[in-house]
Amino acid sequence: MARIAGGPAELRGRALVVRSDGTHEGGFGAHPELDRTVAAEAAAFLDAGRTGALEIGEQGSRCGSPLTLLVESSVPAPRMIVFGAIDFASALVRVGKFLGYRVTVCDARPVFATPARFPEADEVVVEWPHEYLERTEVDGRTVLCVLTHDAKFDVPLLKLALRLPVAYVGAMGSRRTHLDRNERLREVGVTDLELARLRSPIGLDLGARTPRRRPCRSPRRSSPPAAAAAASP
């Protein structure tokens, strides 16, 4: 919904409804280019699930009286898909729900992928990760978290994920695992440009460093006084 909040009195309050398929209804009854321009701008807001103000001219450009529109987006919750029903996934599911995501856990192993282990997830899917990703719906707000940590799952999944128009793709593993996984992905045709989208090791860089190790030395022991030694049990 794009509604004129500031501008000429005769235009304030007029609105345009824009749908995700690009169609719109209503209008501002002003310059014909205004409806088309606002519809395109509002569609970008909708794709991002964002609500905010839009400044534009009355003629649909920088020309004419300035207008301020409030663009309100009503969209489903963004998706977080967690691949790998491991212990770390439980914590990630809780964080995802707290942040407002609709969370799915997917794993090919039915013994691990159970609703009982992930009661806070919106759905738990038992399926090969890449096959599930091929058939499920994703968009520009979807985040994909790959915790499987196994090449037979990671490689086909990431090959597909890195070519989808999603917001984020992250994969768990050490730096050594990351380098090995990158080589495997290159072998199946993933380009360096596509690999640049991968956030691995997954998570945030908090700037932690391993403390320097100090040489271990045996402490010197002095011989106890004779009286103290005699008093010892």
N, C-alpha and C positions, 0 to 999 in steps of 0.2 A: 504494500500500500504506500503510494507516494502522494503526500498531501501538502498543499501549499500552506506554509506556516507564516511566511513573511513576504510582503510585496503589496501591490495595489489592492485596495480594500475589496474590489469586485472579484478578485481571484482567490483571496484567502479562504481556506476551507475546502476548495475543490480538490478532487482526488482521482487517482488513476490506479487501477488494480492490475498488477503484472503477475503472470503465472510462470512456472518453471519451464513450460514448453515454449515460451516466447510470446504467447498471445497476451492481449490486455484488453480491458474494457473500462468504460468511463472516459473521462477526459477533462481538460481544463477550459475548453471553449475559448482558447486564445489563438496564438499563432499555430498553424498546423504542424510546424516542425517541433514545437515544444513537446507535444505528446510523444512523438517518435524518439526524441532525444532522451526524455525522462524515462521512457520504457527501457531503452538500452542501458542507461545508467542504473536503473533499479534492478535490472536483471543481474548486473554485476554484484550488487549488494546481496541479492538473493542467493547467488552461487556461493558467496562467502558466508551466508547466514548472518549477515551484519545489519545492524540498525544504526542509522546516523543521519546527519544533515547533508543536503546537497545544495550547492550554490550554483545558480544558472541564470541566464538572461531570459527575458520574457519571450524572445524569439527562438529559443532553443539553442542559443549559443551565448556569446558574451555580449550580444546586442540586445537592446531593449532594457526595460526596467529590471533591476536585479530581483530575483526571487530566491527565497529560502524554502526548501522542501524537506519534510521529515519523511525518510524512507524507513518503513517498519517491515522487517522480514519475519515471516512465520514459517519455520521449517522444522522438520523432524530433528531430533538430537543427532549430532555427528556420531559416526561409528568408530569404535576402536576394535580391531580384530587382533586377538592375541593367539599366535600360533605356537603351540607347545604347552601341554598341560603339566607344567612342572611347578615346583613350590614357589619360585619367583613369580609365576603367573598369578597366584592368589593375591599377592600384594599389589600387582599391577592392576588387577581387576578392581580392587577397592579404590585405588587412586583414580582410575578411569571413571568409575561411577560417581565419585566425589566431584569430579570435574564436569560431570554432565554428559558423558558419552553413553551411547548404547553399546554395551560390551559383549562381544562374542569370543568364546574360547574354542579353538579348533585343534584337534589332534587325531592322528590316525589310530591311536592305541585306546581301545575302549576301556581298558582297566584304569587308565588315568583320566580320561575325559568323561567325567561324570558330574551331574548337577550337585551331588553331595559334596564333592571337593570344591566346587565353585558356586556356592549358593547365591553369591551376589551378582553373578553374570546373568545377562538377559537371555543368553542361549549358550548351550554347549553342544558342539557339533563333532561327531565322530566321522572323520573323512580325511583323505589325504589332503594336506594343506593346499597344494597348487590346484587340485581339482575343485575344492570348495571356492577358492578365490576366482576361478574361471567362471563360476556360475552365480556368484553372489553380486549384489549391487554395491558399488563404491562410487564416491564422488570426490570433489576437490577438498572436502573437509575430513575425509577418512584417514585414520592413522593405522598403520600396519606394524605390529611388533612381533618379530620373529625370534622366538626363544627356543626353538627346537634343537639347535646346537648339534645338528647331524646333517652331513652333506647330502644324504639321500632325500632329506626333506628340504633343506635350505636352498640347494641349487635350483631345482625346478620352480620352487616358490618365488625366490628372489628374481629369477629370470623374468617371470611374469610381472611381479610386483613393481619392478623398476621401470616398466613400460606402461604403467597405468597412471592416470591423472589424479593421484592421491596426494594428500598433504604431507605425508611423512612415511618413510620406510626405515625401520631400525632393526638391527640384528645383534643378538647377544653373542659374546665370545671374546676371548683374549685377543690381543693384537696379533699374536701368531696365528690364531684361528682366522682372524680377519684377512690377513695376507694370503693364507692358503685358500680361503673361500673366494677371494677376488680372482685368484688364478683359475680356479675351477669355473667361475662365472665367465671369465674371458674365453675359456676353452669351448663354452657352449654358445658363444656369439654375443655376449653382453659387452657393450662398448664402454670406454673410459668415461664418456659423457653420462651414460646411464649409471655407471658405478659411482659417479660423483654425487648422486642423489642418496646413496646409502649412508645411513648414520650407524657406524659400527666402530668400536664397541658401543652398544646402545647405552643411552643414559646421558647424564650431564658431566662435563669435565669440571670438577670442583677444585682442580689445581693441586690435588693430593700428590705427595711424593713419598716413595719408600725411604724410610730413614736409613742413613748410612750405618753400616755395621761397624762396630768397634772390635778390635782384636780381643779375644777372650784370654784373660790372664788369671792364673790361680792366685787366690789371695794368700798373702804371707801369714803364717801362723806363728805366733811366739809361744814358746813353751810356758805352760802355766806355772805359777809358783808352786813349790813343793807342798805347801799347806793346802792350797786350793786343790791340787791334784789329789792329795790324800783325802780331802773332804768329799771328793766327787764319788757318787755311788758306783 
